[in-house]
Amino acid sequence: MFIRSLLQAAALLPFLTTPTSAQTACNNSPSLCSRAYNNITHLGAHDSPFVRDKSTSFSTSGNQYYNSTVQLDAGVRLLSAQVHKNNSASGADKWRLCHSTCDLLDAGSLTNWLKEIKTWMDANKNEVVTVLIVNSDSAPASDIGAQFASSGIDSYAYTPPSTSVPKTWPTLQSLINNGTRLMTFVASLKETSPQYPYLMDEFTYVFENDFENESPTNYTCTPDRPTGLTTSSTGGRMFLMNHFLYSTALFGIQQPNSTYVNVTNAETGVGSLGARLDNCTGVYGRAAQFVLVDFFNVGPAMKSVDQANGVSGATGRKSVSTAQPDEGASGDDDESAAGRRDASVMAVVAAVVVAVAFGL
């Protein structure tokens, strides 16, 4: 009797376990687990650590309304950041996350930002994250790699099989199973490092369209970086589609355009993300592998990316407001709000003075 009951219970196990495994999601969707890394459109936060919120006095240099952790919670899977050299410091403080210049907007050390990402990855075991480092001051791979090692995030890093463009990339599930669910690209590296082979030179594997756009009619699918590529000859590289607008501020300095972003990140309309994704898919016969946007929550940009991936009913994402924050809603009076604007203008002036002083 006991043996028969045991066999009956065992027979039920496949039915008890199948629903759980069927719901396993990679990057918030079960349908993406079996897809190759280069057969997915990854939503990217342009200048991820540079936030326009109360913590930065709503700096007009900020590209996002929410920090990197919230971005990841909401489904962003590519984080980009500019890295600049602090000549007066050493060690972890030598390489900092700064917007154009550290006098304009300083988001702290590269190491601390990587620690923030690692903390999120530690808590989210089934997610593949891409980090794009804009190497503004030509840091050697040894210096950047040391920051990755110091943060501990290198334990998740994927190392490509060679320094040439692969014919196939791993699936999300294989990256997760192998514990190599961090993809790291650097724009650019003068030379790769055997000590840090996971630091991939971006333009060896990826090409981008133009990013300095100030009008919704300026967007193009044509390769801009690296030079020498055409729409019919990209060398097998993945496509990173820059899709954000700048506006020109005092002294001709460009700043993120927040005025038009509700259309820029929308699914339809002139200069919208959805329309541009469709257009570039027609050009290349497949959707862009990466989409880089400002103020990712507005639109929201994720809707167009889900459409490109054929994803519906995504799971595991945390909701975030799609509205642009109202600076006046923070409880500050008009004088305080004016002070924030003045501080932002002064930051721009300071940046210009530094640039002129050093002949930049």
C-alpha positions in Angstrom: 0.0 0.0 0.0 2.8 2.4 0.9 4.7 1.6 -2.3 1.7 2.2 -4.4 1.0 5.5 -2.8 4.6 6.5 -3.3 4.4 5.7 -7.0 1.2 7.6 -7.4 2.8 10.6 -5.7 5.9 10.3 -7.9 3.7 10.2 -11.0 2.3 13.7 -10.1 5.7 15.3 -9.8 6.0 16.4 -13.5 2.6 18.1 -13.3 3.6 19.8 -10.1 6.9 21.2 -11.4 6.0 22.0 -15.0 4.1 25.2 -14.3 7.0 26.7 -12.3 9.6 26.0 -15.0 7.3 27.2 -17.7 7.0 30.6 -15.9 10.8 31.1 -15.6 11.6 34.5 -17.0 14.8 35.8 -18.4 15.0 39.6 -18.5 11.3 39.7 -17.4 9.9 37.3 -20.1 9.9 33.5 -20.5 10.0 34.0 -24.3 13.4 35.6 -24.2 15.2 32.7 -22.4 16.0 30.8 -25.5 16.8 33.8 -27.6 20.4 34.7 -28.4 21.8 37.8 -26.8 22.0 39.5 -30.2 18.5 38.5 -31.1 16.9 40.7 -28.5 16.3 44.5 -28.3 17.7 45.6 -24.9 16.4 48.9 -23.5 19.3 51.2 -22.5 19.4 54.2 -20.2 21.7 56.8 -21.7 24.0 58.3 -19.1 22.3 56.1 -16.5 23.9 57.6 -13.3 23.3 61.2 -14.2 19.9 61.9 -12.5 17.7 64.9 -12.7 15.9 64.9 -9.4 16.0 66.5 -5.9 19.4 65.0 -5.1 21.0 66.9 -8.0 18.8 70.0 -7.6 17.1 68.9 -10.8 20.3 69.5 -12.8 19.6 70.2 -16.4 22.5 68.0 -17.2 20.7 64.9 -15.8 19.6 62.3 -18.4 17.3 60.2 -16.2 14.6 60.9 -13.6 15.4 57.7 -11.6 18.6 56.1 -10.5 20.2 53.0 -11.9 18.6 50.6 -9.4 15.1 51.9 -10.3 16.0 51.7 -14.0 16.9 48.0 -13.6 13.8 47.3 -11.5 11.7 48.8 -14.3 13.2 46.6 -17.0 16.2 48.6 -18.4 18.9 46.1 -19.2 21.7 48.4 -20.6 23.3 51.1 -18.5 25.7 53.6 -20.0 28.0 56.0 -18.2 30.7 58.5 -19.0 34.0 57.9 -17.1 36.4 60.8 -16.6 39.8 61.1 -14.9 40.2 63.0 -11.6 43.8 64.1 -11.9 43.9 65.1 -8.2 42.9 61.6 -6.9 44.1 58.1 -7.0 42.7 54.6 -6.6 38.9 54.2 -6.8 38.4 58.0 -6.9 40.7 58.4 -9.9 38.0 57.5 -12.4 34.6 59.2 -11.8 31.3 59.3 -13.5 30.9 62.9 -14.7 28.7 64.5 -17.3 31.1 66.0 -19.8 33.2 67.4 -17.0 33.2 66.8 -13.2 32.5 70.5 -12.6 29.1 70.0 -14.4 27.7 66.9 -12.8 29.7 64.4 -10.7 27.9 61.1 -9.9 30.7 59.6 -7.9 33.2 56.9 -8.5 33.0 54.2 -11.1 33.6 51.6 -8.4 30.6 52.7 -6.3 28.3 52.7 -9.3 29.4 49.1 -10.3 28.7 48.1 -6.7 25.2 49.4 -7.0 24.6 47.3 -10.1 26.2 44.2 -8.5 23.9 44.6 -5.5 20.9 44.5 -7.9 22.3 41.5 -9.8 22.9 39.6 -6.6 19.2 40.0 -5.8 18.0 39.2 -9.4 19.5 35.9 -10.4 17.8 35.5 -13.8 18.7 38.8 -15.4 21.4 39.6 -18.0 22.7 43.2 -17.7 24.9 45.1 -20.2 27.2 48.0 -19.1 28.6 50.4 -21.6 31.4 52.6 -20.4 32.1 55.7 -22.4 35.9 56.0 -22.0 36.0 59.8 -22.2 39.7 60.2 -21.0 41.1 57.1 -22.6 41.5 55.0 -19.4 43.6 51.9 -20.0 41.9 48.5 -19.7 44.0 47.9 -16.6 42.5 50.9 -14.7 38.9 50.2 -15.7 39.3 46.5 -15.0 40.7 47.3 -11.5 37.4 49.1 -10.7 35.4 46.1 -11.9 37.5 43.8 -9.7 37.2 46.2 -6.7 33.4 46.3 -7.0 33.2 42.5 -7.2 31.0 42.7 -10.3 33.6 41.0 -12.4 32.4 37.7 -11.0 29.5 38.0 -13.4 31.4 39.1 -16.4 31.2 37.3 -19.8 34.4 36.8 -21.7 34.0 36.5 -25.5 35.7 33.6 -27.2 37.8 35.9 -29.4 38.4 39.6 -30.1 36.5 39.3 -33.4 32.8 39.5 -34.0 31.2 36.1 -33.2 28.9 34.5 -35.7 26.6 33.5 -32.8 26.1 34.9 -29.3 24.9 32.8 -26.3 21.3 32.7 -25.3 20.2 34.5 -22.2 19.5 31.2 -20.5 23.1 30.0 -21.2 24.6 33.2 -19.9 22.5 32.8 -16.7 23.3 29.1 -16.3 27.0 29.8 -16.8 27.0 32.7 -14.3 28.3 35.1 -17.0 25.3 37.5 -17.2 27.2 40.8 -17.3 28.1 42.1 -20.7 30.7 44.9 -20.6 31.5 47.2 -23.6 34.0 50.1 -23.5 34.0 52.9 -26.0 36.8 52.8 -26.7 39.8 50.7 -25.6 43.2 51.3 -27.2 44.1 47.7 -26.5 42.4 44.8 -24.7 43.9 43.3 -21.6 44.6 39.6 -21.0 44.0 40.3 -17.3 40.5 41.7 -18.0 39.3 39.9 -21.1 35.7 40.6 -20.4 36.2 44.3 -21.2 35.1 44.3 -24.8 36.0 47.2 -27.1 32.5 48.5 -28.1 33.2 49.3 -31.8 34.7 45.8 -32.4 31.3 44.3 -31.6 28.8 47.2 -31.9 28.0 50.1 -34.3 26.0 53.2 -33.5 24.0 55.7 -35.5 24.5 59.5 -35.0 23.7 60.7 -31.4 24.0 64.5 -31.7 20.4 65.2 -32.7 18.4 68.4 -31.9 15.4 67.8 -34.1 13.0 64.8 -34.3 13.6 64.8 -38.0 17.4 64.3 -37.6 17.3 60.7 -36.6 19.0 58.3 -39.0 19.7 54.5 -39.1 23.0 55.1 -41.0 26.1 53.9 -39.1 28.1 56.7 -37.6 30.6 54.9 -35.4 32.9 53.2 -36.1 33.7 55.1 -39.3 33.7 53.4 -42.7 30.5 51.3 -42.3 27.4 51.4 -44.4 23.9 50.0 -43.9 24.8 47.1 -46.1 28.2 46.5 -44.5 28.3 46.5 -40.8 30.8 43.6 -40.3 28.3 41.5 -38.3 28.2 44.0 -35.5 25.2 44.6 -33.3 23.3 47.8 -33.7 23.0 50.3 -30.9 20.3 52.8 -31.8 20.8 56.2 -30.2 17.4 57.8 -29.7 17.4 61.0 -27.7 17.4 64.7 -28.4 19.6 67.5 -27.2 18.7 71.2 -26.8 21.3 74.0 -26.9 21.7 75.9 -23.6 23.9 78.8 -22.5 27.3 79.1 -24.3 26.1 76.6 -26.9 26.4 73.7 -24.5 24.1 70.8 -25.3 21.8 69.4 -22.6 19.2 66.6 -22.6 15.9 67.7 -24.2 13.1 67.0 -21.7 10.5 69.1 -23.4 9.9 66.8 -26.3 10.7 63.5 -24.6 7.0 62.4 -24.3 7.1 62.1 -28.1 10.7 61.0 -28.4 10.0 57.9 -26.3 6.5 57.3 -27.6 5.3 54.4 -29.8 4.0 56.7 -32.6 4.5 60.2 -33.9 7.2 62.1 -35.7 10.6 61.2 -34.2 9.1 58.6 -31.9 11.0 55.6 -30.7 8.4 53.2 -32.1 8.5 54.7 -35.5 12.3 54.8 -35.6 12.6 51.2 -34.4 10.3 50.1 -37.3 12.2 52.2 -39.8 15.6 50.8 -38.8 14.2 47.3 -38.7 13.2 47.8 -42.3 16.7 49.0 -43.2 18.6 46.1 -41.5 16.0 43.3 -41.7 16.0 42.9 -37.9 15.4 45.1 -34.9 18.3 47.0 -33.2 19.9 45.0 -30.5 20.2 48.0 -28.2 18.1 51.2 -27.8 19.6 54.1 -25.8 17.2 56.7 -24.5 17.0 59.6 -22.1 14.3 59.7 -19.3 13.4 56.1 -20.0 10.2 56.1 -17.9 8.5 58.7 -20.1 6.6 57.3 -23.1 7.3 54.8 -21.7 10.2 53.7 -23.9 9.7 50.1 -22.7 6.4 49.7 -24.7 8.2 50.1 -28.1 11.0 47.7 -26.9 8.5 45.1 -25.9 6.8 45.4 -29.2 10.2 44.9 -31.0 10.8 41.8 -28.9 7.2 40.4 -29.3 6.9 40.5 -25.5 3.5 40.8 -23.8 2.7 40.3 -20.2 6.2 40.8 -18.9 6.8 39.7 -15.4 8.9 40.9 -12.5 9.1 44.5 -13.3 8.4 47.2 -10.8 6.1 50.0 -11.8 7.4 53.5 -12.1 5.6 56.7 -12.9 5.6 57.7 -16.6 5.2 61.3 -15.7 7.9 63.9 -15.7 8.6 65.2 -12.1 7.2 68.6 -11.2 10.0 70.5 -9.5 7.5 72.6 -7.6 5.9 69.5 -6.1 8.9 68.9 -3.9 7.5 71.4 -1.4 10.1 74.1 -2.1 9.0 77.7 -2.5 9.6 79.8 -5.6 12.8 81.2 -4.2 14.2 77.7 -3.7 13.2 76.7 -7.2 14.9 79.7 -8.6 18.0 78.9 -6.6 18.1 75.4 -8.2 17.9 77.0 -11.7 20.6 79.5 -10.9 22.8 76.7 -9.5 22.3 74.7 -12.7 23.3 77.8 -14.8 26.3 78.4 -12.7 27.4 74.8 -13.2 27.3 75.3 -16.9 29.3 78.5 -16.6 31.9 76.8 -14.5 32.2 74.0 -17.0 32.8 76.6 -19.8 35.4 78.4 -17.7 37.3 75.1 -17.1 37.1 74.1 -20.7 38.5 77.5 -21.8 41.2 77.5 -19.2 42.5 74.1 -20.4 42.0 74.8 -24.1 39.3 72.1 -24.5 
